[in-house]
Amino acid sequence: MAPTLDEIDLTDLDVFAERMPHDWFDLLRREAPVWRHPPTDEHPEPFWVVSSYEHISEAHRAGTTFSHQTGPGREGAGGIALNDIAPGRGPGLQMVMTDPPQHTRYRKLVNTGFTPRMVRRMEEVMRLRTDIILDRICSAGSADFVVDVAAELPLMAIADIIGVPDEDRHLLFDWSNRTIGGSDPEYQDPVDEEADDSDHRTTYDTAMIEMAIYAHGLSDQRRENPREDLWTTLTTARVTLDDGTVTELTDIERDLFFALLLVAGNETTRNAISLGLIGFLDHPDQWERVVETGEMTDDAVDELLRYTSPVNFFRRTASADVELGGQQIRAGEKVTLWYPSGNRDERVYDDPHRLDLTRTENHHLAFGGGGAHYCLGANLARMELKLMFEGLAARMPDIATMGPADRLRMNFVNGIKHLPVAFTSSEPVLAN
């Protein structure tokens, strides 16, 4: 039976562990594109759900009317972890949780590591990394696609950019899983039976603190021994603002940017690759197109991003009374922008639930709806998707799933934890 508005509960993490509720989003776009979500046991305060492409884009263009200061997805925007690192200064410190002009200052300081020129310089290295990843599994004929393939290239890219040594990459993987997946039993920290009841840190909190400590140590190392990496740049970067002020990142800002860069640069691309493979196997004619041509065009990459939409929503707060989609939103009310819904809006896309690599003029919302917070790593993510699927098409064209995807119990990202796959075994290319 078709769902009703009364059945929708976007705070129910178990739903997202089973599926992406596109049927709910179809209903919302049709009947209530700006909808006041009722309170739930999980979230006892009502909040607004924006589901249409038009209104998500309008909210992004509205600037500080819908403030970023409250953070991306969770109540408290990091809660205990950010307060432990910088007491009383959580929202407004991390770049994704700031509004202009503070965000403008922050972005100018970190932009140098993510220019199109920098990404182009990385392409040959990342192509070699892709071969290394596929070499590790090619002779086995099977793999956990998420752990063995999809997670590896983004981790390598972020480690290379930051300057994290290879032996510490496992730390990045663990921190990323615990930060995003703390509501999933697989990634939760074990319970310390001897801990004091007052110690109420969550998996997310401890992972954030561990990342900040690591980042702080890395900054000290780079000051003593500079290298050609982003972290060396960020320890010395200074920019002149429009008013003539010369500014640099504080230690706390730099530590928090490490966490943002790791999670945003790894988790989202990992899920785009995993969901992309599922999308291709659900649309074999589109996978055959890549296998035959050996190429992922720019249009194909953007279509994959539209179809997968690895980030489900971002949270904003109305800074003033405002009307959106005919609804009156009051100052201080929470507003959530749901990108997988906007990216499958039938008013914008023909046959929106179909993966179609020939789709052009694809102004998807996977990197946000434009404006000051457009994804810093968009060019890097596009390159990683292109290289990975071109590599798979050339070396494992008959790849197939061997069981259902194990989904992440989380509503903030569209996450896949495990995906068993099989393919015809082959010899490593780098050994030849």
C-alpha positions, 0 to 999 in steps of 0.5 A: 500500500502507498505510504501516508504522511502519518507513517513518515518518521525520518528519525527512525534509524532502523528504516535507513538500515533497511532502505533509502525511503524514496517512497516517503520522499516521493510522497512529500514532494507531491503533497508537502514539499516543505513539511513540519515533521512531528516530534518523535521519541528519537527527536522530541522537537518538531522540525521542517523537512524540505524535500523538493529540488526547488525549495532546497535550492532556494534555502541554499541561495538564502544565505544566512537566513538558514544558518549553518551555525548549528551544524550538519546533522546532529543536535548540538553539532558535535556535543561533548566532543567539540566542547571538550576540545573548545569548551562552549565553542562548538557551533561556529568553530568547524568550517561546516558549522559557520556562516559568512564572514567567518566561513569566508575567512576559513574557506580562504585559508583551506582552499589552497589544497583543493584547487582543480590544478592540485586535483589534476596533479594527483590523477596519475598517482590515484590511477596507480593507487586504483590499480594497487587496490584492485591488484589486492583482490583480483586473484581471489575472485571475491571481496567485500566491496566496501571494505576492500575497494570503495573505502580504500581510494578515498582513504589513500587520497585523504592520507596523501593530501594531509600527509598521513603516513601509510601505517596510520591509514587504519586509524583514519578508517576507524575514526571515520566509521565511529564518527559517522556510524556511532549509532550502528552497533557494529561501530560503537565503542565497547562499554566500560563496565568500570566507567563512572556514570558521569562519563557519558561520552559517545562513540562519536565524542571519543573519536572526535577527541582522538582525531583532534589529538592526532591532528595537533601532533601532526601540526607540531611535526610539520612545524618542525619538519615541513613537507609538501602536503596540505597539513604543512600548508595549513600550519603556516597559511595566512590570508588577507581579508577584504578589510586588510586583516591578516589571519591564520587558522587557530590550533583548534580550527585546524584540529577540527578541520582534520575531522571534517576533511577525514569524514567528508573526504572519505565517508561520502566518496566511499558510499558514492562508490558502493552505491554506484556499483549497486546502481550499475548492477541494477541498471546493467545496460548502463554498466555495459556502456562503461565496459564497452567504452572504458570511460566515465565521462563527466556527465556519467560521473554527475549522474552517478552522484545524482543517483547515489546522493551519499549525504542524506541531509544537512540541518539548518536553523532559521535566523529570522521568520521566513516563508518557504514553499508557502509555509511560515518558518519561525526564527529558531526552528530547525530546517533539514534539507534532504538531498536524495529527494531533491536529486530525484525530483520528477519536476526536474528529472525525467524518470528520476529513479533510473540511472541514465549516463546519457543525462546532461545538464545535470545540476544535482544537489550531491555537493549541496545546492550552491552558495558559500558551502559548496563542497570543497572536495567536489573535484577530488570526489569526481576524479575518484569515482571516474578512476574507480569505475574505469578500473573496475570496467577494465579489470572486473567487467563481470563483477556481481553482488553475492548477497544483499548490501549491509546498510549503515544504521544512520539517517545522516549519510546514505551508508553501506557497511559491507557488500559481498561481490564476486568476479572472474579472477585475474593476475595483478597488473602491476606484477606484469 
